[in-house]
Amino acid sequence: MSRLDRRTLLRAAAGAGALAAVGGGIAGAADLATAGRSTARSGRGLRVGYLPITDASPLLVAHAQGRFEAAGVAVQRPVLFRGWESLAQAFLADEVDVVHLLMPFAVQLRHALGARIRMIAWSHTNGSALTVAPGVRDLAGLAGRQVAIPFWWSIHNVMLQRMLRGAGLRPVVREQPSRRDGTVGLVVLSPADMLPALDTGRVGGYIVADPFNAAAEIRKVGRIARFVGDAWRQHACCVVVVRQELVDTDPAAVQAVTDAVTGAQQWISASRADAAAVLSTGRYLPQPLPAITRALNQPPRDPQRPGWYGERIGFAPFPFPGYTRTLVEAMRDTVVDGDTSFLDGLDPAAVHADLTDDRFVRRSIALHGGPAAFGLPDSLTRTEDVTV
């Protein structure tokens, strides 16, 4: 996968999203080509882009249940993309209006490329895992192997490298991994390509959002070695992002989107089996229903940090500033195949305010019963708890 750089951004701004969209039985490039621009103001409805992972559940359930319309904004059927770069290209080219995006990727788009985007809410918490081949007994067994990540700037890459270093291993890029030297090669694959790569032995493991981890267990081609939520308590993998233009020109639409997503999160938390059925029968997610059900309601395990319940995806929309700060600090220690210089001049404490507009989600949380209704502290503050 090529690195998303300024040339890519310019190409996207010129309208190259037809190169990126994949239908998956939901919508395709033709839909993007005919959707037009400025949909919030034209009346054709906002366009949502997503990857087929449970991280997108709030956006998809909100559409399936008519929550966007009930909140006062029309939304077209969500468009499925196979990879993060193609989703970002379409988003920056104004071909989709609302997306769930990897949080570190959002930081890169804003601060490395200068994209005028705003995070308006978290899409979920937890929901990712490191899945390894059946013969890999522990992290040390990954030495000399390749491990797949969904994108360089992802919480998956950040946390995988922390896990590897904690096990005495060293992640490498564009270098043949060596068991003797204790190195592990990193390779970017789209989530849909990860399970086949594990099954054929191309990679010794992958770290990604569900239901791809649950699917590997059900098909008995892999086992979950570590839930990311057991390493970073209630972390955000994906966040809900819009362009600044939409905030400036139609804040009522942004509020409606946030209200719909927040309401969907609350419903999913209380109705996980029903949510899995909605995602499956509505053909929003292509994975089989058992995998989606397992992903939304992972059976209790013995987490390495008792009481964290990191195996279970959560749905709480408030974006905590301390998380952004801690993430930016961790990104500085992360190996990627690309330029990291944009991090050098960043003040981690200032990134959150620059990227986030939390006015909408604060109103949405109040509308849906207040912080306690989402298991959040009344103060909407917290201390980050991260381990290897």
C-alpha positions as CSV (number, residue, x, y, z in Angstrom):
1,M,0.0,0.0,0.0
2,S,1.4,3.4,-0.9
3,R,1.8,6.0,1.8
4,L,-0.9,8.7,1.8
5,D,1.2,11.9,1.1
6,R,0.5,15.4,-0.1
7,R,0.3,14.2,-3.7
8,T,-2.4,11.8,-2.7
9,L,-4.2,14.5,-0.9
10,L,-4.1,16.7,-4.0
11,R,-5.3,13.9,-6.1
12,A,-8.1,13.2,-3.6
13,A,-9.1,16.9,-3.6
14,A,-9.4,16.7,-7.3
15,G,-12.0,14.0,-7.0
16,A,-10.3,10.6,-7.3
17,G,-12.7,8.7,-5.1
18,A,-13.9,6.6,-7.9
19,L,-10.6,4.8,-7.7
20,A,-11.3,3.9,-4.1
21,A,-14.8,2.7,-3.4
22,V,-15.7,-0.9,-3.3
23,G,-19.3,-2.0,-3.5
24,G,-19.4,-5.2,-1.4
25,G,-23.1,-5.5,-2.3
26,I,-23.8,-2.2,-0.6
27,A,-22.7,0.7,-2.8
28,G,-20.0,1.3,-5.3
29,A,-18.0,3.8,-7.3
30,A,-21.0,4.6,-9.5
31,D,-22.9,5.7,-6.4
32,L,-20.1,8.1,-5.5
33,A,-19.8,9.4,-9.0
34,T,-23.5,10.3,-9.1
35,A,-24.0,11.4,-5.5
36,G,-22.9,15.0,-6.1
37,R,-21.3,17.3,-3.6
38,S,-22.5,19.4,-0.6
39,T,-25.2,16.9,0.1
40,A,-26.2,18.4,3.4
41,R,-27.2,21.5,1.7
42,S,-28.5,20.0,-1.5
43,G,-31.1,17.8,0.1
44,R,-29.7,14.5,-1.4
45,G,-28.6,13.3,2.0
46,L,-25.2,13.0,3.7
47,R,-22.9,10.1,2.6
48,V,-21.3,7.8,5.1
49,G,-18.2,5.8,4.4
50,Y,-17.0,2.8,6.4
51,L,-14.9,-0.3,6.6
52,P,-16.7,-3.7,7.2
53,I,-15.7,-3.9,10.9
54,T,-17.7,-3.7,14.1
55,D,-16.1,-0.4,14.8
56,A,-18.6,1.1,12.3
57,S,-21.6,-0.4,14.1
58,P,-23.0,2.9,15.5
59,L,-23.0,4.5,12.0
60,L,-24.5,1.4,10.4
61,V,-27.2,0.8,13.1
62,A,-28.1,4.5,13.0
63,H,-28.8,4.2,9.3
64,A,-30.6,0.9,9.6
65,Q,-32.9,2.1,12.3
66,G,-33.7,5.5,10.7
67,R,-32.0,7.4,13.5
68,F,-30.4,10.0,11.2
69,E,-33.8,10.9,9.8
70,A,-35.4,11.0,13.2
71,A,-32.7,13.4,14.4
72,G,-33.3,15.6,11.4
73,V,-30.8,14.8,8.6
74,A,-31.2,12.6,5.5
75,V,-28.4,10.1,5.0
76,Q,-27.8,7.9,2.0
77,R,-27.0,4.2,2.4
78,P,-23.5,3.8,3.7
79,V,-20.7,3.0,1.3
80,L,-18.3,0.1,2.0
81,F,-14.6,0.5,1.5
82,R,-11.9,-2.3,1.7
83,G,-9.1,-0.2,3.1
84,W,-8.3,2.9,5.1
85,E,-6.4,4.8,2.5
86,S,-9.2,4.5,-0.1
87,L,-11.8,5.6,2.5
88,A,-9.6,8.7,3.4
89,Q,-9.2,9.6,-0.2
90,A,-12.9,9.6,-0.8
91,F,-13.5,11.6,2.4
92,L,-10.9,14.3,1.6
93,A,-12.3,14.5,-2.0
94,D,-15.8,15.4,-0.6
95,E,-17.3,12.1,-1.9
96,V,-18.4,11.0,1.5
97,D,-19.3,13.3,4.4
98,V,-19.1,11.2,7.5
99,V,-16.6,8.4,8.3
100,H,-15.2,6.4,11.1
101,L,-11.5,6.7,11.0
102,L,-8.5,5.3,12.8
103,M,-7.7,7.8,15.5
104,P,-3.9,8.0,14.7
105,F,-4.8,8.3,11.0
106,A,-7.0,11.3,11.9
107,V,-4.1,12.9,13.7
108,Q,-1.8,12.3,10.7
109,L,-4.4,13.8,8.2
110,R,-4.8,16.9,10.4
111,H,-1.2,17.6,11.3
112,A,0.9,16.0,8.6
113,L,-1.4,16.9,5.6
114,G,-3.2,19.9,7.0
115,A,-6.6,18.4,6.2
116,R,-9.5,20.5,7.7
117,I,-11.2,17.7,9.6
118,R,-12.9,17.4,12.9
119,M,-13.5,14.5,15.2
120,I,-17.0,14.8,16.7
121,A,-17.2,11.6,18.8
122,W,-15.6,8.3,19.5
123,S,-17.2,5.5,17.5
124,H,-16.4,2.8,20.1
125,T,-13.9,1.5,22.6
126,N,-11.9,-1.7,22.6
127,G,-13.0,-4.2,19.9
128,S,-9.6,-5.2,18.5
129,A,-7.2,-8.1,19.1
130,L,-3.9,-9.7,18.1
131,T,-4.7,-13.0,16.4
132,V,-1.9,-15.5,15.8
133,A,-1.5,-18.8,13.9
134,P,-2.5,-21.9,16.0
135,G,1.1,-22.9,16.4
136,V,2.2,-19.6,17.9
137,R,2.1,-20.2,21.6
138,D,3.2,-16.8,22.8
139,L,4.4,-13.5,21.5
140,A,8.0,-14.8,21.4
141,G,6.8,-17.2,18.8
142,L,6.3,-14.3,16.4
143,A,10.1,-13.8,16.1
144,G,11.2,-14.2,12.5
145,R,7.6,-13.9,11.2
146,Q,5.5,-11.3,9.5
147,V,2.5,-9.7,11.4
148,A,-0.2,-7.8,9.5
149,I,-1.5,-4.4,10.6
150,P,-4.4,-2.5,8.9
151,F,-2.6,0.8,8.5
152,W,0.7,2.4,9.7
153,W,-1.1,5.1,11.7
154,S,-3.4,2.9,13.6
155,I,-3.8,2.0,17.3
156,H,-3.1,-1.5,16.1
157,N,0.4,-0.7,15.0
158,V,1.0,1.5,18.1
159,M,-0.1,-1.2,20.5
160,L,1.4,-4.2,18.6
161,Q,4.8,-2.6,18.9
162,R,4.4,-2.0,22.6
163,M,3.4,-5.7,23.0
164,L,6.4,-6.8,20.9
165,R,8.9,-4.7,22.8
166,G,7.4,-5.9,26.1
167,A,8.2,-9.5,24.9
168,G,11.8,-8.6,24.0
169,L,11.1,-8.4,20.3
170,R,11.9,-5.6,17.8
171,P,9.5,-4.6,15.0
172,V,11.1,-3.9,11.6
173,V,9.9,-2.5,8.3
174,R,11.3,-3.3,4.9
175,E,13.6,-5.8,6.5
176,Q,13.6,-9.6,6.6
177,P,12.6,-10.6,10.1
178,S,14.9,-12.9,12.0
179,R,14.2,-15.4,14.7
180,R,17.8,-15.2,15.8
181,D,17.7,-11.4,16.1
182,G,14.2,-11.4,17.7
183,T,12.7,-9.2,15.0
184,V,9.2,-9.2,13.7
185,G,8.3,-7.8,10.2
186,L,5.3,-5.5,9.9
187,V,3.2,-5.5,6.7
188,V,0.0,-3.6,5.9
189,L,-3.0,-5.6,4.7
190,S,-6.6,-4.6,4.4
191,P,-8.7,-6.3,7.1
192,A,-10.4,-8.6,4.6
193,D,-7.1,-9.9,3.4
194,M,-5.7,-10.8,6.8
195,L,-7.5,-14.1,7.5
196,P,-6.5,-15.6,4.2
197,A,-2.9,-14.5,4.8
198,L,-2.9,-16.2,8.2
199,D,-4.5,-19.3,6.8
200,T,-1.9,-19.7,4.1
201,G,1.0,-18.9,6.4
202,R,1.9,-15.6,4.7
203,V,1.8,-14.0,8.1
204,G,2.1,-15.5,11.6
205,G,-0.5,-13.1,13.0
206,Y,-2.5,-10.0,12.5
207,I,-3.9,-7.3,14.7
208,V,-7.2,-5.7,13.7
209,A,-10.7,-4.9,14.6
210,D,-13.4,-7.5,14.9
211,P,-15.1,-9.5,13.5
212,F,-12.0,-10.6,11.7
213,N,-10.5,-12.0,15.0
214,A,-13.7,-13.8,15.9
215,A,-13.9,-15.2,12.3
216,A,-10.4,-16.7,12.6
217,E,-11.4,-18.5,15.9
218,I,-14.7,-19.8,14.4
219,R,-12.9,-21.1,11.3
220,K,-10.1,-22.5,13.5
221,V,-7.3,-20.9,11.5
222,G,-6.1,-18.7,14.4
223,R,-6.5,-17.9,18.0
224,I,-6.6,-14.6,19.9
225,A,-3.4,-14.0,21.7
226,R,-4.2,-10.6,23.2
227,F,-7.1,-8.2,23.3
228,V,-5.9,-4.6,22.7
229,G,-8.4,-3.6,25.4
230,D,-6.3,-5.6,27.9
231,A,-3.3,-3.4,27.1
232,W,-5.1,0.0,27.0
233,R,-8.2,0.3,29.0
234,Q,-11.2,1.4,27.0
235,H,-9.2,2.9,24.2
236,A,-10.7,4.4,21.1
237,C,-9.6,2.7,17.8
238,C,-12.0,4.5,15.5
239,V,-13.6,8.0,15.8
240,V,-16.4,9.7,13.9
241,V,-15.0,12.4,11.7
242,V,-16.4,15.1,9.4
243,R,-14.9,17.9,7.4
244,Q,-14.7,21.4,9.0
245,E,-16.8,22.7,6.1
246,L,-19.8,20.7,7.3
247,V,-19.3,22.0,10.8
248,D,-19.2,25.6,9.5
249,T,-22.0,25.5,7.0
250,D,-24.5,23.0,8.6
251,P,-23.9,22.5,12.3
252,A,-27.5,21.3,12.7
253,A,-26.6,18.4,10.4
254,V,-23.5,17.6,12.5
255,Q,-25.6,17.7,15.6
256,A,-28.1,15.3,14.1
257,V,-25.4,12.9,13.0
258,T,-23.9,12.9,16.5
259,D,-27.4,12.4,18.1
260,A,-28.1,9.5,15.9
261,V,-24.7,7.8,16.5
262,T,-24.9,8.4,20.2
263,G,-28.4,6.9,20.4
264,A,-27.2,3.9,18.3
265,Q,-24.3,3.3,20.7
266,Q,-26.6,3.2,23.6
267,W,-29.0,0.8,21.9
268,I,-26.2,-1.5,20.8
269,S,-24.8,-1.8,24.3
270,A,-28.1,-3.0,25.6
271,S,-29.0,-5.2,22.5
272,R,-25.9,-6.8,21.3
273,A,-27.5,-9.9,19.7
274,D,-30.1,-7.8,18.0
275,A,-27.4,-5.4,16.7
276,A,-25.5,-8.3,15.2
277,A,-28.7,-9.4,13.4
278,V,-29.2,-5.8,12.1
279,L,-25.6,-5.7,10.7
280,S,-25.9,-9.1,9.2
281,T,-29.3,-9.2,7.7
282,G,-29.0,-5.6,6.5
283,R,-25.9,-6.7,4.6
284,Y,-23.9,-3.9,6.2
285,L,-21.2,-6.4,7.3
286,P,-20.3,-9.3,4.9
287,Q,-19.1,-11.6,7.7
288,P,-21.4,-14.5,8.8
289,L,-23.7,-13.8,11.7
290,P,-21.9,-16.0,14.2
291,A,-18.7,-14.0,13.8
292,I,-20.5,-10.7,14.2
293,T,-22.4,-11.9,17.2
294,R,-19.2,-13.2,18.8
295,A,-17.4,-10.0,18.1
296,L,-20.1,-7.8,19.7
297,N,-20.4,-10.1,22.7
298,Q,-17.1,-11.8,23.3
299,P,-17.4,-14.6,25.9
300,P,-15.8,-13.7,29.2
301,R,-12.1,-14.6,29.5
302,D,-9.3,-14.2,32.0
303,P,-7.9,-10.8,31.0
304,Q,-4.4,-10.0,32.1
305,R,-5.8,-7.0,33.9
306,P,-8.8,-8.3,35.9
307,G,-11.9,-6.1,35.8
308,W,-11.0,-4.4,32.5
309,Y,-13.1,-6.6,30.3
310,G,-10.9,-5.6,27.4
311,E,-12.2,-8.4,25.3
312,R,-15.6,-6.7,24.8
313,I,-16.2,-3.8,22.4
314,G,-17.7,-0.9,24.1
315,F,-19.8,2.1,22.9
316,A,-19.1,5.4,24.7
317,P,-19.0,8.5,22.5
318,F,-17.1,11.0,24.5
319,P,-13.5,11.8,23.2
320,F,-11.3,12.2,26.3
321,P,-8.4,14.7,25.8
322,G,-6.0,12.6,27.9
323,Y,-6.4,9.8,25.4
324,T,-5.4,12.0,22.5
325,R,-2.4,13.3,24.4
326,T,-1.2,9.8,25.4
327,L,-1.7,8.5,21.9
328,V,0.4,11.2,20.3
329,E,3.2,10.5,22.8
330,A,2.9,6.8,21.9
331,M,2.9,7.6,18.1
332,R,6.4,9.1,18.5
333,D,7.7,5.7,19.6
334,T,6.0,3.8,16.7
335,V,7.9,2.5,13.6
336,V,6.1,3.3,10.3
337,D,7.0,3.1,6.7
338,G,6.7,6.8,6.1
339,D,7.5,10.3,7.3
340,T,7.1,10.9,11.1
341,S,8.6,14.4,11.2
342,F,5.1,16.0,11.7
343,L,5.2,14.6,15.2
344,D,8.4,16.5,16.2
345,G,6.8,19.9,16.6
346,L,3.5,18.7,18.0
347,D,2.5,19.6,21.6
348,P,0.6,16.4,22.6
349,A,-1.6,18.4,25.0
350,A,-2.7,20.8,22.2
351,V,-3.6,18.2,19.5
352,H,-6.9,17.3,21.0
353,A,-8.4,20.8,20.9
354,D,-7.1,21.3,17.3
355,L,-8.7,18.0,16.1
356,T,-11.8,17.8,18.2
357,D,-15.1,19.6,18.4
358,D,-16.9,18.1,21.4
359,R,-19.8,20.5,21.5
360,F,-22.1,18.2,19.6
361,V,-21.3,15.0,21.6
362,R,-21.8,16.8,24.9
363,R,-25.3,17.8,23.9
364,S,-26.0,14.3,22.6
365,I,-24.8,12.6,25.8
366,A,-27.1,15.0,27.8
367,L,-30.0,14.1,25.4
368,H,-29.5,10.4,26.0
369,G,-29.4,10.4,29.8
370,G,-26.1,12.0,30.7
371,P,-22.6,10.4,31.2
372,A,-23.9,7.7,33.6
373,A,-26.1,6.3,30.8
374,F,-22.9,5.4,29.0
375,G,-20.9,4.3,32.0
376,L,-18.9,7.5,31.9
377,P,-17.8,9.7,34.9
378,D,-20.0,12.8,35.5
379,S,-16.9,14.9,35.1
380,L,-16.1,13.5,31.7
381,T,-12.5,13.2,32.7
382,R,-10.3,10.2,33.2
383,T,-6.8,9.0,33.6
384,E,-5.4,6.7,30.9
385,D,-4.3,3.2,32.0
386,V,-1.9,1.6,29.6
387,T,0.3,-1.5,30.0
388,V,2.1,-3.9,27.7
